[in-house]
Amino acid sequence: MSKKAVVLVSGGLDSTTVLSMALKQGYDCYTLSFDYGQRHRSELEAAQRVSAIMGVTEHKVVKLDLGTIGGSALTDSTIDVPEHETTGIPVTYVPARNTVFLSIALGWAEVLGANDIFLGVNAVDYSGYPDCRPAYIEAFAAMANLATRAAVEGQTLEVHAPLIDMTKGEIVQAGLALGVDYSLTVSCYQASLEGLACGKCDSCRLRQQGFVEAGVKDPTRYQNNA
């Protein structure tokens, strides 16, 4: 019998790499994206495009509105996305985002009878987000195995974060080895509607760094050289 996995996909470099890893491991992948009021909405099209091309079993978009609570440059248009390196937890951190996303992924996994959830969080180049740390992933997995009927009935859910200890360069190399076409992905916090990257935000800088470290050409489409 085939094994099922729910894979969180944003349309970006990291989650696309993780999706490729899950497919390589033989999972029937059900990809999950969120329309949560983010300013970089072109990532939703990228997530759908990547899911279709990579042959997932089903792709679902869940609509939320995290903009109603605000608190992040990604959901509040009155807060500018930083275009310079910052210290501490940046204003692009979305309060409780991964907890909300993983909770919905947990629900869908239970409905599907899936015992695995994959996501692309990274603790090395994670921009200071507290919900991208190994301790957080471990804590959520522990909670998940207390919270569902499936767990009570003897099923064990695993939360996989295979990129957690990798550098951006290592992630790029791993994805290329699996045949990932990174030109399909969008990672920018303020990408245009056409998916063109700004080249200045934290996400763009980390992505650029990854291709430099991997020693390969950056296929990203930027606004200033489209």
N, C-alpha and C positions, 0 to 999 in steps of 0.2 A: 504494500500500500504506500502511496506517495506521502511525503511529509510536507506539511503546509507551514508557511511562515508569513507573518505580517511584517512588511518592510516600510519604515518611514522614509519617504522620499521628498526632498525639497526641490529637486531639479538641479542641485548643485554638485560640485565635484565630489565631496565626501559621500553623500548618500547614494550617488550613482555608483561609486566604487563598491560600497557595501552591498548594493543590490546585485552587482556582478558577482561578488563573493558568494552571496546566498544562492544564486542560480547555479554557480559552479559546484556548490555543495549538494546540489540535487533537490533543492526545495522547490515546491510550487509556490511562487511568490505572489502575494496579494499586497499591492503597494497602496500606501495611504498618504495623502497630502492634505494640507489644511489651508483653506481660504479664511485667514484670521484677521483680515484688515491690514495686512502688511502693505507697505508702500511699494515693494519690489514684486509686483503681481506677475511679472513675466516669468517668475520662477514656477508658477503653476502650469504654464504652457510647457515649460521645459520638463517638468516632472511627468506630465502626460506624454510628451514626445518620447522621453527616455523609456518610460514604461511600455509604450507601444512597440518601440524598436527592439527592446530587449526581450519582448515576448512574455510578459508577466501574465498570470492567470486572470487577474482583475485589478483594475485601478479605481480607487475611490477618492473623491474629494469631499471632505467634511467642512461645512461652513460654520465658522465661529466669528465672534466679533470681540477680539481682545482689545480693540481700540476703545471700547466702552470703559475700560479701566485705565487705559493709557500707560504712562510710565516708561515708555520706550521710544527711541527715535524711529523704530521700525513701524510703530502703530500710531504715533502722534505726530501729525504734520507740523506742529509748532516746535518740535525738538529737531534740531539739525543733526544729520548724520555726520560724525566727525570725519574730516579728511586729513587728519594727522594722527600720529601715534599717540595713544592715551595710556594712562596708568590706572590701576584698579579695575573695578568692574565697569565696563563702558556703558554709555547711554543706549547702545544698541541691544543690551540685555533686555529680553522680554520677560517680565515677571511670571514665574511659574509655567512658562511655555512648555518645556519638556515634560513636566508633570501632567499637564493637560493633554498633550499629544499622546504620551505613553498610556495614559488612562483610557483614552478612546481606542488606542491600538489594542490594549488589553481586552476591552469589551469585544472588539471585532474578532480577535483571536479566539475568544471563548465561543463566540457564535460559529466560527469556522471549524472549531475543533483543532486549532493550531496550538502547538506548545512552544513556539519560538517567535520572538520579536527581534528584529534587527534595526539598528539605527547607527548613524554616522558620527556620533559625538567623539571628540578628540581632546585629550587632556594636555597634549604637548603644545599645540598651537590653537588653544581653545578660546583666545581673546578674553580670558578672565571670567567666563560664565560659570557660576557655581553648579549648574545642573549638567555640566559636561565632565564631571570628575568621576573616577572609578567608585568612590565611596557612595556617590549618589546613585549610580547604576545598581550597585549591590543592594542599597537600601530599597530602591523601587522594586527590584526583583523579589526581595524578602516580603514586601508588602503585597505584591501581586499574588504570591503563593499563600496568602492568608485571606485574600479578598474575593475569590471566585468560587462558584459551585464546582467548577472543574477541579480546582485544587482540593477542595473538601472531599471530592470523590476520588482522589488519588492521582490526578494528573499534576505534573510539575512543569511550570512555565520557566523558560530560560530567556533572559534578555541579553542579546549579543551586541557588543560594541567592539568589533574587531579592529577599529582604527584607534582605540583609546590611547595606546602608547606609541603611536607612529608619528613621525614628522610628516610635514606636508609633502616633502620630496619622496619619502617612502610610500606615501599614499598614491601619489601620481605613478610611481614605478609599478606598484602593485596593480593599479587599474589598467595601465598600458599592457602589462603582461596578460591581463584577462581580456584584452581587446576593447576596452572602453574608449569611446570617441568623445573626448572632453569638449569638442566644439559644440556638442549638443546641449551642454550644461550652462546654467547661469548661477553665479555665486554672489553677484554684487548686491549690496544693501540698497542701492538706489539705481538699479538698472532701468533703462528706458523701457517703454512698452514693447519695443522690438527686441528686447533682451540684450541691448548694448551695455557693457559695463563702464562704470565711471573711471576705474583705474586708480582711485584715490582712497576709498574706504578701507577699513580693516580687512574685510573679506577679500577685496581685490588684492591688497598687499600680501596677504597670506597665500592666496592662490598663485600670484606671480612668483612668490618665493618658492613655492612648491615646484614649479616648472624649471626655475633656475637650479634648484638643488638636484632635480632629476636629470638635468642636462639635456632637456628636450625643448623644442619650440613651443611657445605659448599659443594655443589655438583660439584664445578668447577674442571675441569681437568687442573692441572698445569704441566708445563714443567719439573719441578724437581721431580714430583711424579706420572707421567703418567703410 
